[in-house]
Amino acid sequence: MPEHFVIVGGDAAGMSAASRLARSMPRARITVFEREDVVSYAACGMPYHLDARIPNPKTLLIRTPADFAAAGVDVRIGHEVVDVDAVAAKLTVHAAGTRRIEMYDKLLFATGAHANVGSFSTDGVRNVFTFRKYVDMMVLASYLKYARPTDVTVVGGGYIGIEIAEVLTRRGAAVTLVEAAPSLMPGCLDTDVADLVSQELRHHGVTLRLGQPVTQIDVVRRRARRVQTASDAWPCDAVVIGVGVRPATELAVAAGVIIDDKGAIVTDETLRTNIAGLWAAGDCTTTIDLVTGRRTWVPLGPAANKQGRVAADNMSGRSTRFAGVVGTALVKAFELEIGRTGLTGQAAAEAGFDVAVTQITAGDRAPYYPGGNPTVVRLVADRATSRLLGGQVLGRSGAAGRINVIATALHARMGIEQFAGIDLGYAPPFAPVWDPLLVAVNQLMR
Amino acid sequence: MPEHFVIVGGDAAGMSAASRLARSMPRARITVFEREDVVSYAACGMPYHLDARIPNPKTLLIRTPADFAAAGVDVRIGHEVVDVDAVAAKLTVHAAGTRRIEMYDKLLFATGAHANVGSFSTDGVRNVFTFRKYVDMMVLASYLKYARPTDVTVVGGGYIGIEIAEVLTRRGAAVTLVEAAPSLMPGCLDTDVADLVSQELRHHGVTLRLGQPVTQIDVVRRRARRVQTASDAWPCDAVVIGVGVRPATELAVAAGVIIDDKGAIVTDETLRTNIAGLWAAGDCTTTIDLVTGRRTWVPLGPAANKQGRVAADNMSGRSTRFAGVVGTALVKAFELEIGRTGLTGQAAAEAGFDVAVTQITAGDRAPYYPGGNPTVVRLVADRATSRLLGGQVLGRSGAAGRINVIATALHARMGIEQFAGIDLGYAPPFAPVWDPLLVAVNQLMR
């Protein structure tokens, strides 16, 4: 009998693993169980279907179950794994009202994360939405098309909240964005940088309510009509909740897998859990923060894809490692590009570093060359060791891609003197002779 | 008497050093001797004055002698240093027919490089131009305006040749670009990548003649009329020669300073020459190639600026180092952006590495997001150690900025496994979930 690899969850991590296994283990049996109706969808692209930048939602379905079948992967959509028995190496699957037992040799949890909804009940309410799964996008897109809400409140000022605020504004809705913390993207950006993001959103007509936790959503006849904070209340005809996610690890926990304090699965660098035969990858798992060296949980797509491959390699007997992340992320808010990596100044202080921070604004092209824009660079370093700890970059027209240079330096544990010596490319159409990154690090060194 | 710092040469390295000294040594006397009439001009921006992208050439003069005077730097334009006597610590300057002796305490050679003209005599010929100095740009711009040449031959397919070919084509001239080597940017790009640059130039109407050294420029009545190679000849009404530069080190050599086989000054990491009291920075000096560890000569602006600062720091008694370069460069050819860093495959083989090369083409955005373009990434690594040795990136709309990620990895001496694990930023408007850099390194690892 061929070895049976089972993957629970058919998104980024799961399908990356499945593809990798199909290539490396052509004679193995590979089964993916996905409780939803689609696999391998581009979750990060979903906001842009709402403003028709991506007109056809099917283009977000990168590969279909039939594509995977052709590659030798048996994808079972609409199949929910409800129990994993690691001692007997078997699992229980529900599908279309039936219940089946399957045996496995090696199993990967790629169960992702659930959207938080805070304390609000969304069940049965017709105009309160979350935005995590493909079906969430389809439901919201349909509502926008037919109900044409004009006053939309977005709860949560993280990546999703900002992107949703942009696309709904572009559709012509009046958007109110509420964030409980005093600034946008809390934990991701320092306040000084987040304030520039706020400016961009306000400039494009988004009403921001920062530092105001939503206390209640008033529902009348199964429709949200009003949003309340402790000090204020305003009407709405739709609410989108984007207040983060939590690891979907109920199944793994029931199987005896160890999780951390956030509920995410603990693995080693080979993505192995504490239980033989069980691996984990993607948004349901922890990883190492390469800046602090501590275990962390950063549910983002690129790591999920990489982890899927690494888990597959190790499941197939080839030893590879997923070293960790530095927490790089990019987001676009209207014309403003925002990149962040490593520790914010605040996070670095909380982690016990003796923090040095600098923030500069510099042109992203030679000053005499047309089309340049100001770029903001914030760098965070450790005073004791001079090591770079993190960075934030804001700009336009591709300027935020510079965050990847900082990310690479963090992987290399570079000190600021070495960073200041990096031989960055220069030509007037691309950068000034002192790239904004170098302007920033030179100021940090002073 | 205050300490007297003398800087010979008022471009990137010299004026960076002067500015730095003025800040760190406010009580010192700082004199810059520049034999031309301008200082501190943006040489890399000059091509774009020719097609009026930079309409006012004065905007290329970043700072004037008066600006420097206000900062405490005595800039003497039109002053040519003709002798440096390191034993007596004095120098001889010619200016406006007079001859003066000046004493110095510490002297910096920032004498830059001369444009090569090959074996062609350009003296007294009215329509053959080089393009190195500000005055070269003014002369060529004036000629273009009044003589309106329609058939221009550009000799040399390096950075300058490509940029000049672009701007003259945009002005409406029929441009022939001749390069002695079989492909463009020899030594900078591997042939497979250079061929894509050729395609872009041809697509925009540039006639390329590759692998054809120019043997003769026929001059009739002080005007070039025809360009000849061994096998061919064609008419022209102007010729621009961009066949590289050579270090301007005659003065340093006469003073006893050691140069390398290319004629560039040898210094240590503090930019000190072999003679006490004499420093060197910028295009006249060698530096360390951080990939090979060998001494090299890479005359480019960013290093010149950095070296100017480091030399100034050390001249003022503060110990800093210029570690070296990885040879990063960016150039734009019409809509195509070209980035390169480190060793080409060919250079790596010549340096004795056991070379592994991969080249991929991948989208620079998520495939479903509008506006993406294919990006080409070529990576060069050492099979024996798995260390990354170099890279080349071609693309559009900011894609080539990715070269800086490779450059940073080269500074960190990263292996390809670590490079494959870099946590690069992802969001559909910026990049696909597998950035082209990661697609390339994943293929290289296979």
Interface residues (C-beta under 8 A of the other chain):
Chain A: A12 A42 C44 G45 Y48 R53 I54 T59 L60 I62 Y159 L290 L300 G301 P302 A303 N305 K306 F322 A323 V325 V326 G327 T328 A329 L330 V331 K332 E337 G339 T341 A366 P367 Y368 Y369 P370 S397 G398 A400 G401 R402 I403 N404 V405 A407 T408 A409 H411 A412 M414 Q418 G421 I422 D423 L424 G425 Y426 A427 P428 P429 F430 A431 V433 W434 D435
Chain B: A12 A42 C44 G45 Y48 R53 I54 T59 L60 I62 Y159 L290 L300 G301 P302 A303 N305 K306 F322 A323 V325 V326 G327 T328 A329 L330 V331 K332 E337 G339 T341 A366 P367 Y368 Y369 P370 S397 G398 A400 G401 R402 I403 N404 V405 A407 T408 A409 H411 A412 M414 Q418 G421 I422 D423 L424 G425 Y426 A427 P428 P429 F430 A431 V433 W434 D435
